[in-house]
Amino acid sequence: MDVDAAKALALGLAAGLGAIGPGIGVGYLVGKTIEGTARQPELGGQLRGLMFLGLALTEAITFYALVFGLLAFFL
Amino acid sequence: MTTVSPTATAVADSKLAQQDVPPAAPRKPSLLGRLFFPVVFAALAVWGVFIALGDPVVKEKFDPTEEFDLSHAVIGGHWEVAGIDLSINKGVVYLALALLGSALFALYVYRTASKRNKVETKTQSGVEAAYEFAYDQIAGSLPNGKLFNRYMPFVASVFIFIWFLNMISFVPLPLGHEFIGGDGGFLRAFGVYAVSSNIFCTITLAILTFGIYHYEGVKAHGLLGYLKTWSAGQKGPVLILVYPVEILTNLVLKPVSLAVRLFANMLSGHVLILLMMALAGVIGGSLAVSIFAQTMGTGIALVFYLFEMGLVASLQAFIFAVLSAIYISSAAEEHH
């Protein structure tokens, strides 16, 4: 296989596969927050704050995968 | 006649009261409301045709990663001191602007805080809301007392500074490499660039936090005591497994994840916006394909621009500051 093609494949695979886990995580997180808010609406504000914190932490994992993909692509 | 308890009557009354409210008349969509989507779509299509019909040589040359190249001096020439490149590139300008913004913010808070009895203006209440948010939501992660007083200013200013860095990155500024109208022009090409999409900017901020939480940890427990708190409450042979992971977490993963999270978020957002704004140049193809791709791409770029500016920019600033506060307090807190 051509080296450039392999690099492009590596970037695509790393970024794509790396998005699966965080996707599940974000869905779970938001779903549980909605569930919690529906159960106890008075805690909604607090839960939303925690949700955003968790969202950013979960979302960041996608970017680790992307960064490693980019490393494979450019190095 | 049945007797009704007072609470039941009250409930019935309130229900009645609710029903008495006349239903709101269905709102007539205004002319602006009806024309909104057609006008937006027409504008996108105009941009699409404009880019698709553009100079094929220019389109061929287009590369979004060029926007992140910092090797060109924007103000002054190429300055070098003792082999270190000190020329003022656009990253420096963006940093200076964000610094100016946060300094003005701080000055404004300081000036208005001393004039309590004046009527509150809109700007003032907005700025105060931002300050209160930094005080309660971000510094709230610090334990009360000495640590709070010492590091509330740090985490709050990290928040405000990164927020300005991220928000300025969505304002098109004339700081590109090329000049409008060829090399002779006096105005540089406009572009959106985020200095927080450069890892050296974010890793510097992360190293600040890294230094502070280790300093506070050593100060609270002593050097050996601080190293003992990394055992995460475990005792015995499990430590062989736990301790290396904790060393890795404390020395590498915490600062690197802080830096990479901010940098990668801003970088991917800006690459996406730039890529979509000139999609026709990226994918090429026939004229019809170009026009279609560019119209769609411009729409996607617009949506992502609003999403990045409205949510991601503020969220990442918030996360960076909150995690800094959490790391500082977890290093200094008592472990049992």
Contacts between the chains, C-beta under 8 A, distances in Angstrom:
chain1	res1	chain2	res2	distance
A	49	B	137	6.6
A	52	B	315	6.0
A	52	B	318	7.0
A	52	B	319	7.8
A	53	B	319	6.6
A	53	B	322	6.3
A	55	B	315	7.4
A	56	B	261	6.9
A	56	B	315	5.7
A	56	B	316	6.7
A	56	B	318	7.7
A	56	B	319	4.0
A	57	B	319	7.5
A	59	B	265	7.6
A	60	B	257	6.6
A	60	B	260	7.2
A	60	B	261	4.1
A	60	B	264	7.4
A	60	B	265	7.5
A	63	B	260	6.5
A	63	B	261	6.6
A	63	B	264	3.3
A	63	B	265	6.3
A	63	B	268	6.6
A	64	B	257	7.8
A	64	B	260	6.4
A	64	B	264	7.6
A	66	B	264	6.1
A	66	B	268	6.4
A	67	B	260	6.0
A	67	B	264	5.6
